[in-house]
């Protein structure tokens, strides 16, 4: 005689709540103990800039949006690299240590700025700085 009656609804069931709790504790433990290291591919020593360091004997060249050049406030008529280099050479004759500061409009083409940098290289000017405007 079988006194126990079988119910078809008595299937074993897996309770997932304790499993989720254990997994969350393990995840928190791993996140707290993991050290996040940053791997650098190249070691770079970044230069420092000081806003109050102004060169008193600097050559200032301005480049307009249209590609016009002005050296120390004087508009240059020729815009070729050789003419710019000659103008930079003649302006730098009286200076001991020549520093060129490029003041380019935000809409100036990249070509105009590179032309001034190439002219500075031809003229033998190794120190070239770019003027920027601080945000208001």
N, C-alpha and C positions, 0 to 999 in steps of 0.2 A: 504494500500500500504506500502510495505516495501522498504524504500529507501536505507537502509544499506545492503550492500552485505556482506555476510559471506565468509571469506576466511578460508579454512581448515588449513592453515599454521599458523594461529594466536593462537597458544597454549601458555598458560602461561609458563614461564621459570624461573627457580631459578638460580640466579647468585651466584656462590660459592666463588668468589674472596673476597667479603667483609667478608664472614663467615670465610674463612681461615685467613684473616688478624686479625680478632677479636680473634680467637683461638690462634694464634701465640703471640699476646700481652698478653693474659691470661697465656700462658705457660711461657713466659719470666718473667712475674710478679711472678708466683709461684716459678720459679727457683731462682729468686733473693731474695725472702723473706723466703725461706725454710732454716731452720738451720739444717745442717748435723751433728748430734751428733753421737759420737761413744760410743757404749755400751760395757763395758768391763765385762766379766763374772767373772774374777778373778783379784784382785788387786795384782800386782807383783812389788816389788821393785828390779830393776835390779842392779847388782853389777857394780862397776866402775873398770876399768883396766887402769893401767899406764904402758906405755912401758918402762920407765926408772927405774922401781922398780925391781931390781934384788936381789935375795936372795944369799948372799955370802956363807952361810953354807948349801947349798942345795945338796941333793943327786941327781945325774943325772943318769938316766937309759935310755939307748938307745935300741931301738928295730929295728932290721933289717927287710927287706922285707921277708926274709926266716924264721923269728921267732927266731933269735938269740938275746940274751940279753947281754948287757955290762953295768956294774955298775961302775960309775966314771972312765970309760976308761978301766976297766978290764973285759975281756970276761968271762961270767959265763958258766960253763960247763953243769950244770943241769938246765933244763927248767921247772921243776915242781913248783907248787904254793908254796909248803912247803919249797923247796930249795931257791926260790926267797925271801920268807919271812925271812928265816934264814940269808941270805946275807944282806938283808935290816936292820935287827936287829943288826947284828954285825957292819955294817957301821954307824949306827945311835947312837951307844953307846957314842961316844965322843961329840956329838952335843947337844946343849941346846934345841933348837927349831928345830925340824926336818921338812924339806920341801922336798918333792919328786917331781922332774921335769921329766916328761916323754917325751922323744924325739923319736917319732915313725915315721918310714918311711911312706910316703903317701900310699904305697901299702901293708902295714902291715895288717894282718888279725885282725878283731875285737877281736877275741879270745885271741890273744897275749896281747893286751892292757888291756883287762878285767882281764887276769891272773895277770898282774902287779898290777892292782888296788886291786884285792883280796889279793895279797901278802902284799900290803901296809896296808890293813885293819888288817890282821893277825899280822903284825909286830907292830901294834899300831900307825901307821903314819896316821894322820888325814888330813894333808894338802898336797894335790896332785895337781900339776899344769901341764899343757900341753904346751910344747914349740911349737911355730908356726913360720912360715917364712913369712915375709912381701913380698907382690908382688913387682916385680921390677918396 
